[in-house]
Amino acid sequence: MNEEKRFPLPPFNMETALQKVKLAEDAWNSKDAERVSKAYTIDTEWRNRTDFINGRDEVVAFLKGKWENENHYKLKKELWGFRENRMAVRFEYEYQNHAGQWFRAYGNELWEFDENGLMRKRFASINDMEITAEERYL
């Protein structure tokens, strides 16, 4: 399988790990499911809350559904650790549902990359908290 390279490539150092996290944050904030999916291997494996997602096609479908239901989505990611081809990332995002209720979601992700810099595995644990519009800060 000949896939495009997504720089920076592993093994990561502090500079390239921070760059990879920022690239992911920017892509997710675009809310462009096709764009986001290109950062993952064709056969990527995800666990997102209780959803198990396999492959780019399922990633695109999942993200389109997510952003249809999460209005005004805004995400912030923070690198917590890395070694070789793996990273731990903390994140939070805010969104509003169709009923007008605001939420802040908190979570952690574990990422594993292949030699081309594409994410092979993504495991996310996420909790949502209701907030008021005045409590928003993202």
C-alpha positions as CSV (number, residue, x, y, z in Angstrom):
1,M,0.0,0.0,0.0
2,N,1.6,3.3,-1.1
3,E,0.3,6.0,1.1
4,E,1.3,9.7,1.2
5,K,3.7,10.8,3.9
6,R,2.4,13.1,6.6
7,F,5.2,15.1,8.1
8,P,6.6,15.2,10.6
9,L,7.6,11.6,10.7
10,P,8.4,9.4,13.7
11,P,10.5,9.0,15.7
12,F,9.4,12.3,17.3
13,N,11.3,14.8,19.3
14,M,9.8,17.6,21.3
15,E,9.6,20.0,18.3
16,T,8.0,17.5,15.9
17,A,5.6,16.1,18.5
18,L,4.3,19.6,19.3
19,Q,4.0,20.2,15.5
20,K,2.0,17.0,15.0
21,V,-0.4,17.9,17.8
22,K,-0.9,21.4,16.3
23,L,-1.5,20.0,12.9
24,A,-4.2,17.7,14.3
25,E,-5.8,20.5,16.2
26,D,-6.0,22.7,13.1
27,A,-7.4,19.9,11.0
28,W,-10.1,19.0,13.5
29,N,-11.1,22.6,13.9
30,S,-11.6,22.8,10.1
31,K,-14.5,20.4,10.6
32,D,-13.6,18.9,7.2
33,A,-14.0,15.2,7.6
34,E,-12.2,14.3,4.4
35,R,-9.2,16.5,5.3
36,V,-9.0,15.0,8.8
37,S,-9.2,11.5,7.5
38,K,-6.1,11.9,5.3
39,A,-4.0,12.0,8.5
40,Y,-4.9,8.4,9.2
41,T,-3.9,5.1,7.6
42,I,-6.4,3.5,5.3
43,D,-6.9,0.8,7.9
44,T,-6.8,3.0,11.0
45,E,-8.2,1.7,14.2
46,W,-10.1,4.0,16.6
47,R,-11.9,3.8,19.9
48,N,-13.9,7.0,20.4
49,R,-15.9,6.8,23.7
50,T,-17.8,3.6,23.0
51,D,-17.5,3.6,19.2
52,F,-15.1,1.3,17.5
53,I,-14.2,2.8,14.1
54,N,-12.1,1.0,11.4
55,G,-10.7,2.6,8.3
56,R,-10.8,6.0,6.7
57,D,-14.4,5.5,5.3
58,E,-15.7,4.9,8.8
59,V,-13.7,7.9,10.1
60,V,-15.3,10.2,7.5
61,A,-18.8,8.9,8.3
62,F,-18.2,9.3,12.1
63,L,-16.8,12.8,11.8
64,K,-19.6,14.0,9.5
65,G,-22.2,12.8,12.0
66,K,-20.3,14.3,14.9
67,W,-20.1,17.8,13.3
68,E,-23.7,17.7,12.2
69,N,-24.7,17.4,15.9
70,E,-22.0,19.6,17.5
71,N,-22.5,23.2,16.4
72,H,-19.9,25.9,17.0
73,Y,-17.2,23.1,17.6
74,K,-13.9,24.5,18.9
75,L,-11.0,22.2,20.0
76,K,-7.7,22.7,21.9
77,K,-5.1,19.9,22.1
78,E,-2.1,19.6,24.4
79,L,0.8,17.2,24.2
80,W,1.3,15.2,27.4
81,G,4.0,12.8,26.3
82,F,5.6,11.0,23.5
83,R,8.2,8.4,22.6
84,E,9.3,7.0,19.2
85,N,6.0,6.7,17.2
86,R,3.5,7.2,20.1
87,M,1.9,10.2,21.8
88,A,-0.4,11.0,24.7
89,V,-2.6,14.1,24.1
90,R,-5.0,15.9,26.4
91,F,-7.8,17.9,24.8
92,E,-10.9,19.8,25.4
93,Y,-13.6,21.1,23.1
94,E,-16.8,23.1,23.3
95,Y,-19.9,22.7,21.2
96,Q,-23.6,23.5,21.3
97,N,-26.3,20.8,20.6
98,H,-29.4,21.4,18.4
99,A,-31.4,22.2,21.6
100,G,-29.1,25.1,22.3
101,Q,-27.3,23.5,25.3
102,W,-23.5,24.2,25.5
103,F,-21.0,21.5,26.5
104,R,-17.3,21.2,27.2
105,A,-15.8,17.8,26.5
106,Y,-12.6,16.8,28.2
107,G,-10.5,13.8,27.2
108,N,-7.3,12.0,26.5
109,E,-6.0,10.3,23.4
110,L,-3.4,7.8,22.7
111,W,-1.9,7.9,19.2
112,E,0.3,5.5,17.3
113,F,1.8,6.4,13.9
114,D,3.2,4.4,11.1
115,E,6.5,5.1,9.4
116,N,4.8,7.5,6.9
117,G,3.6,9.7,9.8
118,L,0.0,8.5,9.4
119,M,-2.0,7.7,12.5
120,R,-2.5,4.0,12.7
121,K,-4.3,3.9,16.1
122,R,-6.3,6.5,18.1
123,F,-7.9,5.6,21.4
124,A,-9.9,8.4,23.0
125,S,-11.6,8.6,26.4
126,I,-14.0,11.6,26.6
127,N,-16.4,13.1,29.2
128,D,-18.9,15.9,28.5
129,M,-20.0,18.6,30.9
130,E,-22.9,20.9,30.4
131,I,-21.9,24.6,30.6
132,T,-23.6,27.9,30.1
133,A,-22.8,30.2,27.2
134,E,-21.1,32.5,29.7
135,E,-18.8,29.7,30.9
136,R,-17.3,29.2,27.4
137,Y,-13.7,30.1,26.9
138,L,-12.6,28.4,23.7
